[in-house]
Amino acid sequence: MSQSPPEEKIARRKLGDEVLDRLLQMIERGEIEPGGYLPSERALMARFGVGRPAVREALQALAGMGIIRIQHGERARRASLGPQTVLEQVDRSVKLLLQTSPAMREHLREARLAFEAGMARLAARKAGPADLANLREALARQAAARGDAARFVAADLAFHRAIAAVAGNPIFAAVSHALLEWVFEVYPRLLRVPGVEDLTFREHQAILDAIAARDEDRAVAALTAHLLRSNPLYAAAVPARKRRPPGKGA
């Protein structure tokens, strides 16, 4: 005689959670287009048979997820989501995690190295004339910013983001933007070492030359050497076998 299955208790959920699920289903079904208004609180109360607190709790949860925008005196509107806006929703939490966890900072350095090396390889493989023009323009802005620390740093970051943009993948572009923001949030002096502007520019030029030559291995090696040189902390995040000089693969 077979045994009865173990008892499965049905968890009691808060009404706000139930309303949240229903609202997400409405959005997934396309009942509310990006930029469109959600039904009023009163209409949602009548539709779901719940009180105002449950509706407001669900709406606040959606707003916290970046799915809707709430403005005083107006009905909530569905936001236009994209990779960039989704990552912005976790930005504050990630920065807090990095500030309070040295181990996570180590992981971040390693993640940036791996990600940017991959972006350099893709750029060398896929860059067209317009992409190379964008990279050269970014490098020219950096050259013009020598002597102005704030502008030079901004141009430096723009060059790295331009490399990620070559792939034509909005997720890569958003991750590049976020990674750089997080890195320089926890290591604010990473690009602010005096006397290295010319060296940084030459390293960027070497990366660009490798991309233009469609030499994937050289692009990866140049990018990796640049990051390892820019701050010794990176060396600890990369196994010795990966720390090869430019021109010997990656």
Residue pairs with C-beta under 8 A, 6 or more apart in sequence:
14 54
14 57
15 50
15 51
15 54
15 57
16 53
16 54
16 57
16 58
16 61
17 58
18 48
18 50
18 54
19 44
19 48
19 50
19 54
19 55
19 57
19 58
20 57
20 58
20 61
20 62
22 48
23 38
23 44
23 58
23 59
23 62
24 62
24 67
26 32
27 67
27 78
32 38
32 78
33 78
34 78
34 79
34 80
34 81
35 77
35 78
35 80
36 77
36 78
37 75
37 76
37 77
37 78
38 44
38 59
38 68
38 75
38 76
38 77
38 78
39 47
39 75
40 75
41 52
41 55
41 56
41 59
44 50
44 55
45 51
45 52
45 55
48 54
48 55
59 68
59 70
59 76
60 70
62 68
62 76
63 69
63 70
63 76
64 89
65 89
66 79
66 81
66 85
66 86
66 88
66 89
67 78
67 79
67 81
68 76
68 77
68 78
68 79
69 76
69 77
69 79
70 76
71 77
79 85
82 170
82 174
83 170
83 171
83 173
83 174
83 175
84 170
84 173
84 174
84 177
86 174
87 174
87 175
87 177
87 178
91 178
91 181
94 178
94 182
95 182
95 185
95 186
97 104
98 104
98 105
98 108
98 182
98 185
98 186
99 185
99 186
105 186
105 187
106 236
106 237
108 179
108 182
108 183
108 186
109 183
109 233
109 234
109 236
109 237
110 237
110 238
111 179
112 179
112 180
112 183
112 227
113 224
113 227
113 234
113 237
113 238
115 175
115 176
115 179
116 160
116 163
116 164
116 176
116 179
116 223
116 227
117 220
117 223
117 224
117 250
119 163
119 164
119 166
119 167
119 172
119 176
119 223
120 163
120 207
120 210
120 211
120 216
120 219
120 220
120 222
120 223
121 216
121 219
121 220
122 166
122 167
122 172
123 131
123 135
123 163
123 164
123 166
123 167
123 211
123 219
124 210
124 211
124 213
124 214
124 215
124 216
124 218
124 219
124 220
125 214
125 216
126 166
126 167
126 168
127 135
127 166
127 211
127 212
127 214
131 165
131 166
132 208
132 211
132 212
134 162
134 165
135 159
135 162
135 163
135 166
135 208
135 211
136 208
138 155
138 158
138 159
138 162
139 159
139 201
139 204
139 205
139 208
141 155
141 158
142 152
142 155
142 156
142 158
142 159
142 200
142 201
142 204
143 201
144 155
145 151
145 152
145 154
145 155
146 152
146 197
146 198
146 201
147 197
149 192
152 191
152 197
153 184
153 191
153 192
156 191
156 200
156 204
157 180
157 184
157 191
159 204
160 176
160 180
161 173
161 176
161 177
161 180
163 176
163 207
163 211
163 223
164 172
164 173
164 175
164 176
165 172
165 173
165 176
166 211
167 173
183 190
184 190
184 191
187 231
187 233
190 230
190 231
191 200
191 230
193 230
196 230
199 229
200 226
200 230
203 222
203 225
203 226
203 229
203 230
204 226
206 222
206 226
206 246
207 219
207 222
207 223
207 226
210 218
210 219
210 221
210 222
211 219
217 249
217 250
218 246
218 247
220 249
220 250
221 244
221 245
221 246
221 247
221 248
221 249
221 250
222 246
224 238
224 242
224 243
224 244
224 250
225 245
225 246
227 234
228 234
228 235
228 238
228 243
235 243
242 250
244 250
